[in-house]
Amino acid sequence: MLVIPGSAAKNDCDGVTRRDLLRVGGSGVLGLTLGDLFSLQKASANNTKGDAGNGPGFGKAKSVIFIYLQGGPSHLDLWDPKDNVPDKVKSVFKHQQTKLTGTHVTELLPKIATVLDKTTLMRAVSYTPYGLFNHTAAIYQMHTGYTTDKVSASGQLEPPSPKDFPTLGSNIIKMKPPTVPMLPFVMMPRPLQESNVVGKGGSAGFLGKGYDPYLLYPPGDDMDMAKMDRIRTDDLKLREELTPVRMERRAALRETISKGMPEVEAAVAKHDLDEYYGKALGLVVSGRAKKAFELTEEKAELREKYGKNTFGQSLLLARRLVEAGTRFVEVVWPKVANSDNHSWDVHTGLSTRMKTQAAPMLDSGLSTLITDLDERGLLKETLVVCVGEFGRSPQRGVSTSGNQNNDDGRDHWPYCYTGVIAGAGVKRGYVHGKSDKTASAPVEGAIHPTELLATIYHSVGIKPDTIVYNHLNQPRELVKGEVVSGLLS
């Protein structure tokens, strides 16, 4: 819970103690230190000047919903089915026509098939020429645009480090902070995770904890819609004994604090205390963030359409958050990549697991989000990206990453797979790129993950080649990738 410094005296005047101040420094709000709190949302001035009109789609996205299908969905069994191929390549699921003439998906996506005219299918996302077959390595590059330095003998990355490159949401909120008192970056319903490595690629890294996402971990299992009604928002509400007027009056204590405590005075000199204290106070007093979490305000019918599960309700909450002013929301597929329930990591049991578990959740959730945003007029200013870290092997039962796969499973495949992008200047009813006859490699229109990130930055009005400085104060490009202008109108 956020504790504003001060305690009531008999005359109802507010005082302040070092202990009170330290309680703010260790506050649960966004998990920040005092210095981080002051620095939150500080923009880099050189990234916001002279950028207007810099190519198609530049700056059209006020917010981003990044739907991360961790585990690697099988593109052949969802978005890119093939005919006239060997049985071990061909999907076990039937094809169906979509709203895009000549474009088919499998029977697993009947609802998504009806909304593809509002999106662009990216049919050739590819790590070519160098594939990243390990989940954590691919996750890190998809989120940061960089490959990590150290990979253990088992293929797993080291834990998150302050030396890491920042995840894309952190870069965006630093350079394009929200314009209203609202949580800038939210990640839910769990952190990025693979085996025992948690959060790699999902932190602010060398930007500092002030730009980390606000993490939401609802209780319960993945199929319990009601648990999304019980998200703890203690950090975003007033203590019962405090009124908004009293909270605002306490802001006057800043002058007393700065005069009486040298270390805070130094912090004021380094950070703009007035600006950042005001933003944190505004976030709590306005109640804007807490209200966004009230899913029970939505009609029961709409909640049903999104899906009675964590993924569907997380997408609904994502819409409410961007509607309230959040700049970047990431929805991470609920289960860990290598679990045996609702996971896309289908080394075995593909025909049952995809049909009865993962695909129905994706179909209802994504199709309803696209429709809901479009009907509210939010799709024009919200960029929606849905992608995994890689696809699955063209042939069932073969090993491409050292894992064991049976005839009803596919291994990791980074060389060609499908993603979906929509909104905020993205072409509607378009298929970008093409895979070969077995969906093994791009034929045209390949999009490297670094190019996808460059396009996302471009869409929110940030030049991808912007220079940032790492933990050693060394200059680095935000991302080494070109904008895919063919996606934009």
MIVEX-820457 format. One record per residue (C-alpha): residue number from 1; chain; x, y, z. Coordinates in steps of 0.001 Angstrom, whole numbers, padded with zeros to 6 digits. Each point is the difference from the previous one (the first is absolute). Example, Ala and Ser with C-alpha at 12.3 -4.5 7.8 and 13.67 -1.06 7.14 Angstrom:
<sites>
(site 1, 'A', (012300, -004500, 007800))
(site 2, 'A', (001370, 003440, -000660))
</sites>
This chain:
<sites>
(site 1, 'A', (000000, 000000, 000000))
(site 2, 'A', (001212, 003527, -000769))
(site 3, 'A', (000603, 001938, 003218))
(site 4, 'A', (000313, 003757, -000387))
(site 5, 'A', (002438, 001408, 002602))
(site 6, 'A', (-001521, 001553, 003088))
(site 7, 'A', (-002116, -000912, 002995))
(site 8, 'A', (-002940, 001850, 001491))
(site 9, 'A', (000580, 002117, 003097))
(site 10, 'A', (-002638, 001129, 002471))
(site 11, 'A', (-000722, 003147, -001964))
(site 12, 'A', (-000329, -002073, -003180))
(site 13, 'A', (003149, 001520, -001400))
(site 14, 'A', (002327, -002319, -001862))
(site 15, 'A', (003524, -000794, 001144))
(site 16, 'A', (002739, -002061, -001609))
(site 17, 'A', (002610, -002445, 001221))
(site 18, 'A', (002938, -001743, -001608))
(site 19, 'A', (-001865, -003284, 000488))
(site 20, 'A', (-002993, 001358, -001912))
(site 21, 'A', (002251, 001042, -002830))
(site 22, 'A', (001628, -003405, -000134))
(site 23, 'A', (-003426, -001582, -000197))
(site 24, 'A', (-000559, 001943, -003199))
(site 25, 'A', (003409, -001100, -001223))
(site 26, 'A', (-000975, -003648, 000513))
(site 27, 'A', (-003563, 000467, -001167))
(site 28, 'A', (-001825, -002749, -001821))
(site 29, 'A', (-001177, 002450, -002626))
(site 30, 'A', (001762, -001220, -003123))
(site 31, 'A', (002711, -001513, 002237))
(site 32, 'A', (002017, 003223, -000056))
(site 33, 'A', (002709, 001563, 002106))
(site 34, 'A', (-000350, 003677, 000812))
(site 35, 'A', (002422, 000981, -002747))
(site 36, 'A', (-001808, -002257, -002473))
(site 37, 'A', (-003308, 001581, 000930))
(site 38, 'A', (001357, 003462, -000754))
(site 39, 'A', (001388, -001196, -003340))
(site 40, 'A', (-003090, -001855, -001169))
(site 41, 'A', (-001186, 000952, -003479))
(site 42, 'A', (002823, 002466, -000654))
(site 43, 'A', (000135, 000493, -003782))
(site 44, 'A', (003085, 000374, -002166))
(site 45, 'A', (-000436, 003370, -001668))
(site 46, 'A', (002111, -000843, -003033))
(site 47, 'A', (-002398, -002823, -000900))
(site 48, 'A', (-003123, 002145, -000229))
(site 49, 'A', (001115, 002923, -002137))
(site 50, 'A', (-000314, 000296, -003733))
(site 51, 'A', (-001603, -003424, -000504))
(site 52, 'A', (-003446, 000961, -001269))
(site 53, 'A', (-001002, -001548, -003299))
(site 54, 'A', (003053, -002247, -000212))
(site 55, 'A', (-001418, -002553, -002446))
(site 56, 'A', (-003295, -001955, -000145))
(site 57, 'A', (-001472, -000807, 003384))
(site 58, 'A', (002496, 002043, 001977))
(site 59, 'A', (-001343, 000979, 003414))
(site 60, 'A', (-003527, -001293, -000649))
(site 61, 'A', (000011, -002355, 002990))
(site 62, 'A', (-000867, 001612, 003325))
(site 63, 'A', (000289, -003383, 001673))
(site 64, 'A', (001126, -003565, -000668))
(site 65, 'A', (-001515, -003342, 000997))
(site 66, 'A', (002701, -002626, -000431))
(site 67, 'A', (-001468, -003518, 000137))
(site 68, 'A', (002851, -002381, 000573))
(site 69, 'A', (-000788, -003636, -000801))
(site 70, 'A', (002910, -001500, 001861))
(site 71, 'A', (000908, -003565, -000878))
(site 72, 'A', (-000062, 000273, -003796))
(site 73, 'A', (-003430, -000596, -001619))
(site 74, 'A', (-000056, -002344, -002978))
(site 75, 'A', (-000570, 002247, -003017))
(site 76, 'A', (-000845, -003025, -002188))
(site 77, 'A', (-002822, -000956, 002353))
(site 78, 'A', (-001378, 003512, 000473))
(site 79, 'A', (000719, 002704, -002565))
(site 80, 'A', (001860, -001560, -002908))
(site 81, 'A', (-001347, -003465, -000925))
(site 82, 'A', (001410, -001687, -003114))
(site 83, 'A', (-001473, -002359, -002614))
(site 84, 'A', (001775, -002518, -002226))
(site 85, 'A', (002720, -000693, 002552))
(site 86, 'A', (001143, -003219, 001698))
(site 87, 'A', (-002187, -001273, 002829))
(site 88, 'A', (002626, 000847, 002626))
(site 89, 'A', (-000113, 003636, -001138))
(site 90, 'A', (-003703, 000432, -000564))
(site 91, 'A', (-002116, 001195, 002916))
(site 92, 'A', (-002376, -002478, 001561))
(site 93, 'A', (-002593, 002789, 000030))
(site 94, 'A', (-002237, 001006, -002896))
(site 95, 'A', (000348, 003306, -001853))
(site 96, 'A', (-002552, 002792, -000067))
(site 97, 'A', (-000424, 003167, -002052))
(site 98, 'A', (000374, 003333, 001787))
(site 99, 'A', (-001428, 003421, -000815))
(site 100, 'A', (003100, 000546, -002112))
(site 101, 'A', (-000543, -001513, -003430))
(site 102, 'A', (002376, -002882, -000630))
(site 103, 'A', (001318, 000017, 003576))
(site 104, 'A', (-000565, -003081, 002122))
(site 105, 'A', (000539, -000887, 003634))
(site 106, 'A', (-000797, -003272, 001722))
(site 107, 'A', (-003304, -000996, 001567))
(site 108, 'A', (001474, 000896, 003396))
(site 109, 'A', (-000533, 003728, -000679))
(site 110, 'A', (-003630, 000454, -001149))
(site 111, 'A', (-000467, 003336, 001802))
(site 112, 'A', (003350, 001452, -000999))
(site 113, 'A', (-000814, -000924, -003608))
(site 114, 'A', (-002840, 002550, 000124))
(site 115, 'A', (002169, 002939, 001182))
(site 116, 'A', (003148, -000373, -002116))
(site 117, 'A', (-001343, 002739, -002277))
(site 118, 'A', (000873, 002412, 002830))
(site 119, 'A', (003595, -001269, 000320))
(site 120, 'A', (003201, -000844, -001842))
(site 121, 'A', (001286, -003566, 000072))
(site 122, 'A', (003793, -000119, 000093))
(site 123, 'A', (000602, -003341, -001704))
(site 124, 'A', (003809, 000000, 000075))
(site 125, 'A', (001343, 001088, 003375))
(site 126, 'A', (003504, -001431, -000055))
(site 127, 'A', (003324, -000046, 001837))
(site 128, 'A', (001741, -000759, -003294))
(site 129, 'A', (002917, -000430, -000522))
(site 130, 'A', (000708, -000983, 003627))
(site 131, 'A', (-002694, -001898, 001855))
(site 132, 'A', (-000534, 000206, 003753))
(site 133, 'A', (-001408, -003394, 000964))
(site 134, 'A', (000107, 000565, 003759))
(site 135, 'A', (-003064, 001606, 001602))
(site 136, 'A', (001835, 002425, 002255))
(site 137, 'A', (002452, 001202, -002654))
(site 138, 'A', (-002864, 000620, -002439))
(site 139, 'A', (-002123, 001667, 002683))
(site 140, 'A', (002839, 002380, 000827))
(site 141, 'A', (000516, 001025, -003618))
(site 142, 'A', (-003721, 000370, -000715))
(site 143, 'A', (-000331, 002389, 002943))
(site 144, 'A', (003270, 001933, -000100))
(site 145, 'A', (001230, -000305, -003583))
(site 146, 'A', (003331, -001349, 001193))
(site 147, 'A', (001503, -003422, 000609))
(site 148, 'A', (001234, -000701, 003474))
(site 149, 'A', (003695, -000387, 000801))
(site 150, 'A', (-000118, -003080, 002184))
(site 151, 'A', (-001850, -003259, -000571))
(site 152, 'A', (000708, -002947, 002270))
(site 153, 'A', (000974, -003457, -001206))
(site 154, 'A', (-003619, -001091, 000437))
(site 155, 'A', (-001133, 002773, -002297))
(site 156, 'A', (-001583, 002096, 002734))
(site 157, 'A', (000831, 003635, 000541))
(site 158, 'A', (001289, 001538, 003175))
(site 159, 'A', (-002571, 001726, 002237))
(site 160, 'A', (-001045, 003588, -000746))
(site 161, 'A', (002722, 002565, 000622))
(site 162, 'A', (000203, 003806, 000244))
(site 163, 'A', (002363, -000316, -002959))
(site 164, 'A', (-002709, -001437, -002257))
(site 165, 'A', (-001401, 001898, -002942))
(site 166, 'A', (-003426, 001437, 000860))
(site 167, 'A', (-003183, -001695, -001130))
(site 168, 'A', (-001893, 001964, -002665))
(site 169, 'A', (-002727, 001196, 002383))
(site 170, 'A', (002583, 001581, 002289))
(site 171, 'A', (001647, 001854, -002884))
(site 172, 'A', (-003365, 001287, -001168))
(site 173, 'A', (-001150, 001367, 003361))
(site 174, 'A', (003358, 001691, 000544))
(site 175, 'A', (-000129, 001805, -003326))
(site 176, 'A', (-003777, 000391, -000240))
(site 177, 'A', (-001367, 000164, 003559))
(site 178, 'A', (-003789, 000133, 000485))
(site 179, 'A', (-001626, 003413, -000038))
(site 180, 'A', (-002456, -000835, 002815))
(site 181, 'A', (000555, -001370, 003531))
(site 182, 'A', (-000072, -003667, -000937))
(site 183, 'A', (002160, -003111, 000296))
(site 184, 'A', (002368, 000306, -002961))
(site 185, 'A', (000852, -003673, -000607))
(site 186, 'A', (-001912, -003053, 001223))
(site 187, 'A', (000985, -003665, -000475))
(site 188, 'A', (-002431, -002818, 000824))
(site 189, 'A', (-001027, -002614, 001030))
(site 190, 'A', (003500, -001330, 000676))
(site 191, 'A', (003617, 000918, -000750))
(site 192, 'A', (001982, -001304, -002934))
(site 193, 'A', (001284, -003352, 001140))
(site 194, 'A', (001788, -003045, -001344))
(site 195, 'A', (001088, -002811, 002313))
(site 196, 'A', (001634, 001705, 002992))
(site 197, 'A', (000756, 003268, -001781))
(site 198, 'A', (-002669, 002564, 000893))
(site 199, 'A', (-000298, 003455, -001504))
(site 200, 'A', (002845, -000170, -002530))
(site 201, 'A', (-000809, 002485, -002751))
(site 202, 'A', (-002888, 001453, 001986))
(site 203, 'A', (001701, 002667, 002112))
(site 204, 'A', (001271, 003538, -000481))
(site 205, 'A', (003595, -001234, 000260))
(site 206, 'A', (002498, 002839, -000132))
(site 207, 'A', (-002768, 002639, -000056))
(site 208, 'A', (-000607, -000682, 003686))
(site 209, 'A', (-002900, -001396, 001993))
(site 210, 'A', (-001981, 003203, -000450))
(site 211, 'A', (-000940, -001285, -003465))
(site 212, 'A', (-000794, -003591, 000956))
(site 213, 'A', (-003540, -001189, -000738))
(site 214, 'A', (-002695, -000011, 002650))
(site 215, 'A', (-000462, -003764, 000431))
(site 216, 'A', (-003375, -001638, 000601))
(site 217, 'A', (-000134, -003587, 001243))
(site 218, 'A', (-003646, -000926, 000594))
(site 219, 'A', (-000715, -002930, 002340))
(site 220, 'A', (-001541, -003294, -001118))
(site 221, 'A', (000492, -002105, -003118))
(site 222, 'A', (-000161, 000978, -003658))
(site 223, 'A', (-003619, -001003, -000494))
(site 224, 'A', (-001459, 002039, 002872))
(site 225, 'A', (-001524, 003199, -001393))
(site 226, 'A', (-001101, 001153, 003455))
(site 227, 'A', (003584, 000328, 001176))
(site 228, 'A', (000445, 002993, -002285))
(site 229, 'A', (-002552, 001790, 002203))
(site 230, 'A', (002309, -000423, 002982))
(site 231, 'A', (003157, 001685, -001239))
(site 232, 'A', (001626, 001831, 002899))
(site 233, 'A', (000228, 003736, -000623))
(site 234, 'A', (001068, 001123, 003484))
(site 235, 'A', (002736, 002149, -001529))
(site 236, 'A', (-002585, 001965, -001954))
(site 237, 'A', (-002448, 001009, 002713))
(site 238, 'A', (-000088, 002403, 002908))
(site 239, 'A', (000281, -001178, 003565))
(site 240, 'A', (-003440, 000047, 001575))
(site 241, 'A', (000872, 002772, 002451))
(site 242, 'A', (001214, 002356, -002754))
(site 243, 'A', (-002072, 002187, -002303))
(site 244, 'A', (001153, 001320, -003374))
(site 245, 'A', (000069, 003528, 001430))
(site 246, 'A', (002233, -001061, 002852))
(site 247, 'A', (002255, -001928, -002355))
(site 248, 'A', (000434, 003045, -002202))
(site 249, 'A', (000699, 002193, 003019))
(site 250, 'A', (002806, -002330, 000976))
(site 251, 'A', (001758, 000944, -003198))
(site 252, 'A', (000920, 003224, 001793))
(site 253, 'A', (002353, -002078, 002154))
(site 254, 'A', (002462, -000161, -002865))
(site 255, 'A', (001429, 003367, 000957))
(site 256, 'A', (000419, -001069, 003640))
(site 257, 'A', (001629, -003266, -001005))
(site 258, 'A', (002467, 001626, -002371))
(site 259, 'A', (001082, 002530, 002617))
(site 260, 'A', (000380, -002447, 002861))
(site 261, 'A', (001590, -003059, -001591))
(site 262, 'A', (003212, 000459, -001993))
(site 263, 'A', (-000230, -003326, -001824))
(site 264, 'A', (-003459, 000834, -001284))
(site 265, 'A', (001208, 003471, -000921))
(site 266, 'A', (002662, -001664, -002151))
(site 267, 'A', (-002637, -002187, -001604))
(site 268, 'A', (-002045, 003084, -000811))
(site 269, 'A', (003002, 001550, -001733))
(site 270, 'A', (000549, -003125, -002088))
(site 271, 'A', (-003626, -000816, -000771))
(site 272, 'A', (-002921, 002361, -000386))
(site 273, 'A', (-001773, -000755, 003286))
(site 274, 'A', (-002916, 002299, -000764))
(site 275, 'A', (-000651, -001726, -003324))
(site 276, 'A', (000337, -003632, 001083))
(site 277, 'A', (-001566, 000308, 003440))
(site 278, 'A', (-002912, 001717, -001714))
(site 279, 'A', (-000391, -002816, -002512))
(site 280, 'A', (000058, -002720, 002647))
(site 281, 'A', (-002463, 001926, 002145))
(site 282, 'A', (-002253, 000626, -002983))
(site 283, 'A', (-000051, -003692, -000847))
(site 284, 'A', (-001368, -000901, 003422))
(site 285, 'A', (-002308, 002960, 000592))
(site 286, 'A', (-001656, -000139, -003417))
(site 287, 'A', (-001067, -003619, 000435))
(site 288, 'A', (000363, -000383, -003768))
(site 289, 'A', (002172, -003117, 000155))
(site 290, 'A', (-002050, -001762, 002657))
(site 291, 'A', (-003202, 000620, -001958))
(site 292, 'A', (001527, -001593, -003099))
(site 293, 'A', (000318, -003274, 001911))
(site 294, 'A', (-003729, -000221, 000754))
(site 295, 'A', (-000866, -002727, -002510))
(site 296, 'A', (-003373, -000484, 001660))
(site 297, 'A', (-001102, 003257, -001619))
(site 298, 'A', (000023, -001763, -003365))
(site 299, 'A', (-003118, -001755, -001287))
(site 300, 'A', (-000073, -003717, 000725))
(site 301, 'A', (-000617, -000715, -003680))
(site 302, 'A', (003202, 001755, -001059))
(site 303, 'A', (002034, -001755, 002676))
(site 304, 'A', (-001314, -003320, -001288))
(site 305, 'A', (001064, 000888, -003537))
(site 306, 'A', (003552, 000739, 001112))
(site 307, 'A', (000088, -003416, 001664))
(site 308, 'A', (-000564, -001338, 003504))
(site 309, 'A', (003711, -000406, 000629))
(site 310, 'A', (003033, 002011, 001017))
(site 311, 'A', (001130, 000756, -003542))
(site 312, 'A', (-003367, 001342, -001146))
(site 313, 'A', (-000513, 002129, 003091))
(site 314, 'A', (003564, 001310, -000230))
(site 315, 'A', (-000753, 001210, -003531))
(site 316, 'A', (-003159, 001710, 001234))
(site 317, 'A', (002011, 001655, 002772))
(site 318, 'A', (002585, 001043, -002588))
(site 319, 'A', (-002719, 001847, -001904))
(site 320, 'A', (-001158, 001723, 003182))
(site 321, 'A', (003563, 001013, 000861))
(site 322, 'A', (000787, 001597, -003374))
(site 323, 'A', (-003398, 001666, 000089))
(site 324, 'A', (001027, 001562, 003323))
(site 325, 'A', (003377, 001156, -001337))
(site 326, 'A', (002514, -002818, 000516))
(site 327, 'A', (002653, 000210, -002704))
(site 328, 'A', (001091, -003648, -000216))
(site 329, 'A', (-001720, -003202, 001098))
(site 330, 'A', (001523, -003443, -000436))
(site 331, 'A', (-002152, -003100, 000388))
(site 332, 'A', (002216, -003056, 000423))
(site 333, 'A', (-001548, -003383, -000837))
(site 334, 'A', (-001107, -001313, 003398))
(site 335, 'A', (002013, -003212, 000303))
(site 336, 'A', (003739, -000485, -000041))
(site 337, 'A', (001386, -001013, -003354))
(site 338, 'A', (000746, -003626, 000772))
(site 339, 'A', (-003059, -000857, 002091))
(site 340, 'A', (-002439, -002685, -001134))
(site 341, 'A', (-003169, 002053, 000361))
(site 342, 'A', (-001179, 002863, -002258))
(site 343, 'A', (003545, 000290, -001330))
(site 344, 'A', (001143, 000635, -003570))
(site 345, 'A', (003127, -002104, 000577))
(site 346, 'A', (-001547, -003055, -001663))
(site 347, 'A', (002769, -002594, -000232))
(site 348, 'A', (-002701, -002605, 000615))
(site 349, 'A', (-003794, -000124, 000036))
(site 350, 'A', (-000404, 002780, -002575))
(site 351, 'A', (-003308, -001184, -001470))
(site 352, 'A', (-001777, -000020, 003372))
(site 353, 'A', (001747, 002811, 001843))
(site 354, 'A', (-000365, 002582, -002740))
(site 355, 'A', (-003610, -000897, -000777))
(site 356, 'A', (-001352, -000167, 003534))
(site 357, 'A', (002280, 002328, 001949))
(site 358, 'A', (002087, 002745, -001595))
(site 359, 'A', (-001727, 000778, -003310))
(site 360, 'A', (-003517, 000662, 001375))
(site 361, 'A', (001431, 002474, 002522))
(site 362, 'A', (001950, 001820, -002710))
(site 363, 'A', (-002913, -000048, -002456))
(site 364, 'A', (-002522, 001564, 002380))
(site 365, 'A', (002367, 002435, 001677))
(site 366, 'A', (001793, 001484, -003000))
(site 367, 'A', (-003065, 000205, -002241))
(site 368, 'A', (-002015, 001778, 002700))
(site 369, 'A', (002815, 002426, 000822))
(site 370, 'A', (000351, 001045, -003655))
(site 371, 'A', (-003765, 000441, -000378))
(site 372, 'A', (-000400, 001802, 003329))
(site 373, 'A', (002808, 002468, -000722))
(site 374, 'A', (-001336, 000626, -003504))
(site 375, 'A', (-003577, 000634, 001127))
(site 376, 'A', (001191, 002467, 002639))
(site 377, 'A', (002212, 001874, -002450))
(site 378, 'A', (003075, -000988, 001990))
(site 379, 'A', (001581, -002149, -002698))
(site 380, 'A', (000936, 003147, -001921))
(site 381, 'A', (002373, 001018, 002791))
(site 382, 'A', (000896, -003365, 001569))
(site 383, 'A', (002613, -002267, -001544))
(site 384, 'A', (-000750, -003688, 000608))
(site 385, 'A', (002790, -002529, -000543))
(site 386, 'A', (-000474, -003745, 000516))
(site 387, 'A', (003082, -002185, -000407))
(site 388, 'A', (002052, -002796, 001582))
(site 389, 'A', (003759, -000468, 000249))
(site 390, 'A', (-000032, -002484, -002902))
(site 391, 'A', (-002210, -002498, -001831))
(site 392, 'A', (000076, -003788, -000154))
(site 393, 'A', (001906, -002398, -002253))
(site 394, 'A', (-001485, -000735, -003437))
(site 395, 'A', (000268, -003746, 000623))
(site 396, 'A', (-001622, -001688, 002966))
(site 397, 'A', (002090, -002391, 002041))
(site 398, 'A', (003435, 001410, -000864))
(site 399, 'A', (002462, 001669, 002367))
(site 400, 'A', (001283, 003456, -000899))
(site 401, 'A', (001000, 001233, 003465))
(site 402, 'A', (001074, -003156, 001794))
(site 403, 'A', (-003467, -000623, 001451))
(site 404, 'A', (-001873, -003270, -000349))
(site 405, 'A', (-003059, 000205, -002253))
(site 406, 'A', (-002473, -002716, -000940))
(site 407, 'A', (-002081, -000221, -003179))
(site 408, 'A', (-002631, 002202, 001638))
(site 409, 'A', (002377, 002855, 000796))
(site 410, 'A', (002172, 002638, -001626))
(site 411, 'A', (003337, 001391, 001197))
(site 412, 'A', (001237, 003635, 000071))
(site 413, 'A', (000322, 001822, -003337))
(site 414, 'A', (001292, 003601, -000178))
(site 415, 'A', (000482, 000250, -003770))
(site 416, 'A', (-003584, 000745, -001012))
(site 417, 'A', (-003221, 000539, 001911))
(site 418, 'A', (-003071, 002246, 000187))
(site 419, 'A', (-000971, 002999, 002114))
(site 420, 'A', (-002924, 002442, -000038))
(site 421, 'A', (000162, 003783, 000133))
(site 422, 'A', (-002872, 002500, -000074))
(site 423, 'A', (-001053, 003571, 000686))
(site 424, 'A', (001721, 003405, 000106))
(site 425, 'A', (000920, 000348, -003673))
(site 426, 'A', (000439, -003710, -000750))
(site 427, 'A', (-001592, -001159, -003252))
(site 428, 'A', (-003395, -001666, 000371))
(site 429, 'A', (-000802, -003240, -001785))
(site 430, 'A', (003544, -000666, -001146))
(site 431, 'A', (002386, -002937, -000033))
(site 432, 'A', (003661, 000976, 000122))
(site 433, 'A', (002558, -002500, -001196))
(site 434, 'A', (-000241, -003590, -001099))
(site 435, 'A', (001457, -003288, 001158))
(site 436, 'A', (001183, -002835, -002218))
(site 437, 'A', (-002095, -003111, -000743))
(site 438, 'A', (000786, -001587, 003398))
(site 439, 'A', (000022, 003232, 002066))
(site 440, 'A', (003689, -000630, 000643))
(site 441, 'A', (001463, 003260, -001297))
(site 442, 'A', (-001081, 003399, -001311))
(site 443, 'A', (-000535, 000386, -003727))
(site 444, 'A', (-000601, 003728, 000263))
(site 445, 'A', (-000591, 002678, 002593))
(site 446, 'A', (002086, -001465, 002834))
(site 447, 'A', (-000193, 001981, 003250))
(site 448, 'A', (002793, -000425, 002521))
(site 449, 'A', (-001000, 000596, 003654))
(site 450, 'A', (002261, 003073, 000060))
(site 451, 'A', (-001967, 001394, -002957))
(site 452, 'A', (-003271, -000673, 001790))
(site 453, 'A', (001291, 001907, 003032))
(site 454, 'A', (001163, 002843, -002233))
(site 455, 'A', (-003510, 000189, -001451))
(site 456, 'A', (-001569, 000112, 003463))
(site 457, 'A', (002315, 002841, 001091))
(site 458, 'A', (-000729, 001834, -003243))
(site 459, 'A', (-003755, -000366, 000582))
(site 460, 'A', (000174, 001697, 003404))
(site 461, 'A', (002152, 002817, -001387))
(site 462, 'A', (003503, -001101, 000977))
(site 463, 'A', (002806, -000303, -002522))
(site 464, 'A', (001393, -003559, 000168))
(site 465, 'A', (003570, 001241, -000473))
(site 466, 'A', (-000230, 002274, 003048))
(site 467, 'A', (003199, -000227, 002022))
(site 468, 'A', (-000326, -001204, 003599))
(site 469, 'A', (002761, -000452, 002573))
(site 470, 'A', (000502, -003263, 001837))
(site 471, 'A', (001232, -000657, 003551))
(site 472, 'A', (003575, 000809, -001093))
(site 473, 'A', (-001163, 003218, -001668))
(site 474, 'A', (000711, -001507, -003407))
(site 475, 'A', (-002159, 001148, -002928))
(site 476, 'A', (-002293, -002613, -001515))
(site 477, 'A', (-002772, 000172, -002566))
(site 478, 'A', (-003458, -000546, 001410))
(site 479, 'A', (-000301, -002892, -002437))
(site 480, 'A', (002038, -001048, -003031))
(site 481, 'A', (-002873, -000554, -002375))
(site 482, 'A', (-001805, 001781, -002806))
(site 483, 'A', (-003659, 000995, 000151))
(site 484, 'A', (-002211, -002329, -002067))
(site 485, 'A', (-001789, 002751, -001900))
(site 486, 'A', (-001999, -002604, -001947))
(site 487, 'A', (-002074, -000653, 003122))
(site 488, 'A', (-001081, 003626, 000276))
(site 489, 'A', (-002376, 002226, -001888))
</sites>
